[in-house]
Amino acid sequence: MIREACRNEPAQAVSLDTKMLSQADFATSIDAPAVGVTLSFTAADIYFSAAVIGIVCFALSVAAFLRRRNAGEFLEQKGADFRRRDPHRSWF
């Protein structure tokens, strides 16, 4: 995805309709129990694993929050470039 974002090719529109969101929701609901079962079979300490996952997610969220200004400027420029290429896109 990073490589595709750095290319100077026109982006393709992604439709986020109800079917697509339902499929993502279903995949997430399967993924969560799968992780829980895997952790129980590996005899890992569930509380330690949950704490590590929570700390990492929090740290990444804080980092993203602090970097939002630079990312916003970068994405705004990318959006301006895209609008110049195809002004008829109504989703952007």
C-alpha positions in Angstrom: 0.0 0.0 0.0 2.8 2.4 0.7 4.4 1.7 -2.6 1.1 2.3 -4.4 0.6 5.6 -2.5 4.0 6.9 -3.6 3.4 6.2 -7.2 2.1 9.0 -9.4 -0.6 6.9 -11.0 -4.3 7.9 -10.7 -6.0 6.3 -7.8 -9.0 4.0 -8.1 -12.2 4.6 -6.3 -13.2 2.2 -3.6 -16.9 1.7 -2.9 -17.7 1.3 0.8 -21.3 0.0 0.4 -23.2 -2.1 2.9 -22.0 -5.4 1.5 -18.3 -4.4 1.8 -18.7 -3.2 5.3 -20.7 -6.3 6.3 -17.9 -8.5 5.0 -15.3 -6.6 6.9 -17.5 -6.8 10.0 -17.9 -10.6 9.6 -14.1 -11.0 9.1 -13.4 -9.1 12.2 -15.9 -11.1 14.2 -14.1 -14.3 13.1 -10.7 -12.9 13.8 -11.3 -11.9 17.4 -12.2 -15.4 18.7 -9.4 -17.0 16.6 -6.9 -14.8 18.4 -8.4 -15.8 21.8 -8.4 -19.5 21.0 -4.8 -19.3 19.7 -3.7 -17.5 22.9 -5.4 -20.1 25.1 -3.7 -23.0 23.2 -0.2 -21.4 23.5 -0.6 -21.2 27.3 0.2 -17.5 27.1 -0.8 -15.2 29.9 -4.0 -13.6 28.7 -3.7 -10.6 30.9 -0.1 -9.9 29.9 -1.0 -10.3 26.2 -4.0 -8.0 26.5 -1.9 -5.4 28.3 0.8 -5.5 25.6 -1.9 -5.2 22.8 -3.5 -2.3 24.7 -0.3 -0.4 25.3 0.9 -0.9 21.7 -2.5 0.3 20.3 -2.5 3.3 22.7 1.0 4.2 21.7 0.3 4.0 18.0 -2.9 6.0 18.5 -1.1 8.8 20.3 1.7 8.8 17.7 -0.9 9.1 14.9 -2.7 11.9 16.8 0.5 13.8 17.2 1.4 13.4 13.5 -2.0 14.3 12.2 -1.0 17.7 11.0 1.7 16.5 8.7 -0.4 13.7 7.5 -3.3 16.0 6.8 -1.1 18.3 4.8 0.3 15.4 2.8 -3.1 13.9 2.1 -4.6 17.3 1.2 -1.9 17.7 -1.4 -2.5 14.1 -2.7 -6.2 14.9 -2.9 -5.6 18.2 -4.8 -3.5 16.2 -7.3 -6.2 13.7 -7.7 -8.9 16.3 -8.2 -6.9 17.9 -10.9 -6.7 14.5 -12.7 -10.4 13.6 -12.4 -12.6 16.4 -11.4 -15.8 14.3 -11.8 -15.3 12.1 -8.8 -18.1 12.9 -6.3 -16.7 10.9 -3.4 -13.5 13.0 -2.9 
